[in-house]
């Protein structure tokens, strides 16, 4: 059984009340999702790590276990995604837009079961002030890898059923918190390619005065694709890192 399969089995067990002890926020269910979000839930149940990224966790088990919360909500402009911009003073990924998230703490529990779920919600609360009780977790994606920082990342999917105020809790860690509409993320005019410092080209998004690139943009790109939301865009259009809309 792969990690993705074992984690999804644990998620299913949590949703059925048969998994390890957990708080109510860790119940995972796709019941009651808005119709527009159902394609994401369906894709999350079958997508493989190789379909999401070329960077996979080391077979040796090395890497720092972490999780991110990919939180979908519905705002004034329709479906949207919660993002944040990391402080420019951080040692890893300084100044980059990202999903809320971070390393698993010992109290989060086993990284192969519900540990990533707990960590994703905890980190989102610590970074953005999000109220986890308003979040419905509905899926988990396979673990991915960020070579530059050595993070092994489990993306956790959430529906912002009851929105709460959010903002930068600690300016030393978070520069700002913002939402990007799905309409903007799928608009071909906002889609570009950047060349990473490693020399590898990757997808990026020009939204909300930010250039979203790297791991975060790669995951958004694949979600948009497998959810069937992708619109044809010019992959030859490149912008330099550091550019803002």
Protein Blocks (a to p, Z undefined) as FASTA:
>chain_A
ZZklmmmmmmmmmmnopaccddfklpccfehiafklmmmmmmmmmpcfklmombdcdfkl
pacdddddddddddfkopadddddddfkbmbhghiacdedddddfknopfklmmmmmmmm
mmmmmmnopafklpccfbdcdddddfknopacdddddddfbacddddfblmlmmbdcddd
fklmmmmklgccdddfkopacddddeehiacehjllmmmmmmmmmnopaccddfkbccde
hiaZZ
